[in-house]
């Protein structure tokens, strides 16, 4: 799975993208609504892991998460 942090501009908020190993979009939601976005994407159980990753992930960066990690 890949996770990307996208910086908004002006009135556009910051967003998070979650993509599977084939780079298919699995989740796209506002960063300030992380819990609701994960719930909608059926990934609520990964909240703590993704929250911790986002603390270190800079805007515009992409991080690959191995299958054993999630």
C-alpha positions as CSV (number, residue, x, y, z in Angstrom):
1,X,0.0,0.0,0.0
2,X,1.2,3.5,-0.7
3,X,0.3,6.6,1.3
4,X,0.6,10.2,0.0
5,X,0.2,13.5,1.7
6,X,-1.0,16.3,-0.6
7,X,-0.8,20.0,0.4
8,X,-3.8,22.1,-0.3
9,X,-3.7,25.8,-1.2
10,X,-5.9,28.7,-0.2
11,X,-9.3,27.3,0.5
12,X,-8.4,23.8,-0.6
13,X,-7.5,21.6,2.4
14,X,-4.7,19.0,2.7
15,X,-5.6,15.5,1.5
16,X,-4.4,12.0,2.0
17,X,-4.3,9.3,-0.7
18,X,-4.1,5.6,-0.1
19,X,-3.3,3.3,-3.0
20,X,-2.9,-0.4,-3.2
21,X,0.2,-2.2,-4.6
22,X,-1.1,-1.8,-8.1
23,X,-1.4,1.9,-7.5
24,X,-5.2,1.8,-7.6
25,X,-6.9,4.5,-5.5
26,X,-8.3,3.0,-2.3
27,X,-8.9,6.2,-0.2
28,X,-8.9,9.9,-0.8
29,X,-9.9,12.1,2.1
30,X,-9.1,15.3,4.0
31,X,-6.2,15.1,6.4
32,X,-8.3,16.7,9.2
33,X,-10.9,14.0,8.8
34,X,-8.6,11.0,8.9
35,X,-10.7,8.8,11.1
36,X,-13.9,9.3,9.0
37,X,-11.9,8.8,5.7
38,X,-10.5,5.5,7.0
39,X,-13.9,4.4,8.1
40,X,-15.4,5.1,4.7
41,X,-12.5,3.2,3.1
42,X,-13.0,0.2,5.4
43,X,-9.5,0.8,6.9
44,X,-10.5,2.0,10.4
45,X,-8.2,-0.7,12.0
46,X,-5.2,1.0,10.5
47,X,-5.8,4.4,12.1
48,X,-3.0,4.3,14.6
49,X,-0.4,3.2,12.0
50,X,-1.4,5.7,9.4
51,X,-1.6,8.5,12.0
52,X,1.9,7.8,13.1
53,X,3.2,7.7,9.5
54,X,1.6,11.0,8.7
55,X,3.4,12.7,11.6
56,X,6.7,12.1,9.8
57,X,5.5,12.2,6.1
58,X,6.2,15.5,4.4
59,X,3.8,17.0,1.9
60,X,4.3,15.7,-1.7
61,X,6.1,12.6,-0.4
62,X,4.9,9.0,-1.0
63,X,5.6,6.1,1.4
64,X,5.3,2.4,0.6
65,X,3.9,0.3,3.4
66,X,4.8,-3.4,3.2
67,X,2.0,-6.0,3.5
68,X,3.5,-7.3,6.8
69,X,3.1,-3.8,8.3
70,X,-0.7,-3.6,7.7
